[in-house]
Amino acid sequence: MYMDINDIIKPENLVYTKPRLMNDNPMHYCPGCSHGVVHKLIAEVIDEMGIEEETIGIAPVGCAVFAYNYIDIDWIEAAHGRAPAIATAVKRLNPKKMVFTYQGDGDLAAIGTAETIHACNRGENIVIIFINNGIYGMTGGQMAPTTLEGMKTSTCPYGRNVALNGYPLRIAELVERVDGTCYVTRQSVHTPASIRKAKKAIRHAFENAMAGKGTSMIEIVSTCNSGWKMTPVKANQWMEENMFAKYPMGDLKNV
Amino acid sequence: MKEEIKLMKGNEAIAHAAIRYGADGYFGYPITPQSEVMETLMEEKPWETTGMVVLQAESEVAAINMVYGGASCGKAVMTSSSSPGVSLKQEGISYLAGAELPCLIVNVMRGGPGLGTIQPSQADYFQATKGGGHGDYHLITLAPASVQEMVDFVALGFDLAFKYRNPAIILADGIIGQMMEKVVLPPFRKRRTEEEIRAQNPWAALGKPKDRKRNVITSLELDPAIMEQNNIRFQATYKRISENEIRYEEINCENADYLIVAFGSMARICQKTIELAAEEGIKVGVLRPITLWPFPSEAIARQTSHVKGILSAELNAGQMVEDVRLAVNGKVRVEHFGRLGGIVPTPDEVLAALKEKLM
């Protein structure tokens, strides 16, 4: 039997669709980058919870600075590292809103460490989405606080040397110890199974914030295949073999 | 509650004025000589009455970014600090200006540079009036000379900030912050509801309803052609502010032979200098800029028709004097007198300087 393409493109045959809250702006992220997947999950969770009119996102400085171009909600673009301070005020002044930050490792774990720790310690009813790819992507691949020992970047071209650069900083373990956090988890988005788990974690965190339970942090260990100078497939393998050893997957705290 | 007359410190006056204005939030970090602002707010507990949020931040940097967050939602939010703390806030202030956000900043100046001293100073004039952080921008800069003006300029600062979508700063000093005077406190105003903010400030990021595009508060624009247009828009705003919002006070200027230009506490001291000079038969007037930016250049230039010389008296090494000279453009002699590092001069010291430098 001959089938025309129009016989296939029918609502009953639909197996996947772009989330309603993702708009049509072409993404600036590199092919293979984890950001696009995480954006999609956030857009789906906001849509499924029916809170798009009440949600305010705080974008970082770093590759995700343009997050506000892709998810169709109100956004505030923060100065480098300051997103948790901004989110604090937005939530305190608008207690019924859903407020989340979206930050990379340089933004959150280097220049914004103080704002991160103190927002968590105050138990602000916000969600912090933390993309940890061990490198500064936007500025061209410099060393991050989370860069692994021995890992090469443009500012540690011979590999991270702990005598010179200190140790990779495990922020999730740090904020897990802080009394204001209610949920700290480490996830990834490199397989269909991990994507499903990460989405559940994001949903749980958003529900915590709306229920006023305290601060939730979701660290998403991610690839930066451009910065790592690998193919996307190789980057995923390298992440599993190296990043997961230092940054193990799973919940650190779920109160 | 109605208008009330009270005796209080300048710093306390700021706090009471903010609550009565209907401010939505205050975010600060302790630093001498202005810690009474947050202490008063915490004691007053406005979150139980007006609903105002008061939060002690982990740093000046966090505090100004909390202001950025609140301002992004169209809320009337403020911070206060003193010189070293205001230096820390400069990054956030530049972002506020770049994102065209209204807010109120209070600097109760102390002597610097560095950790400096906790005694009064006016050495942050350049920082407040010329930008302070990176980029081409200006803050609406109000210089109170009394505790009453600490009260009045909270409302004025917020109103101007919202009118022009630009940060405003009250540039006070340790004397104005710490001294006690009688003040008339205005009646309480209600805080705006979210619906009122959405109607009056449609740019505010309060959550996107279905019938409008998303609001994005940002100072970022990578296309230089658009970024230039943004800057041209900022400059047009500064021009409108300069055309409409210059404020100053003239004291005995009409028949003066010599003019003192002074702001804040220094202007108070110089009012006594007028009397001391008169006793010696010297006719001295004081022109007190109330807005330091925009600067009352034309008002000062007009004085050159009859004065023989101008003294810019400041608690610094000579900052406002540059603007006075630009205003006068060489028509009469302009000299500077200042004490530094937290020393406050007496009125006769100012008179002696005037005689020595101009007569």
Interface residues (C-beta under 8 A of the other chain):
Chain A: E52 E53 E54 T55 I56 I58 A59 V65 Y68 D72 I73 D74 W75 I76 E77 A78 A79 R82 A85 I86 A87 T88 A89 V90 R92 L93 N94 K97 A114 E115 H118
Chain B: D24 G25 F27 V53 L55 A57 E58 S59 V61 A62 A63 N65 M66 V67 Y68 G69 G70 S72 C73 K75 V77 E91 G92 Y95 A99 E194 A205 L206 G207 K208 P209 K210 R214 N215 V216 I217 T218 S219 L220
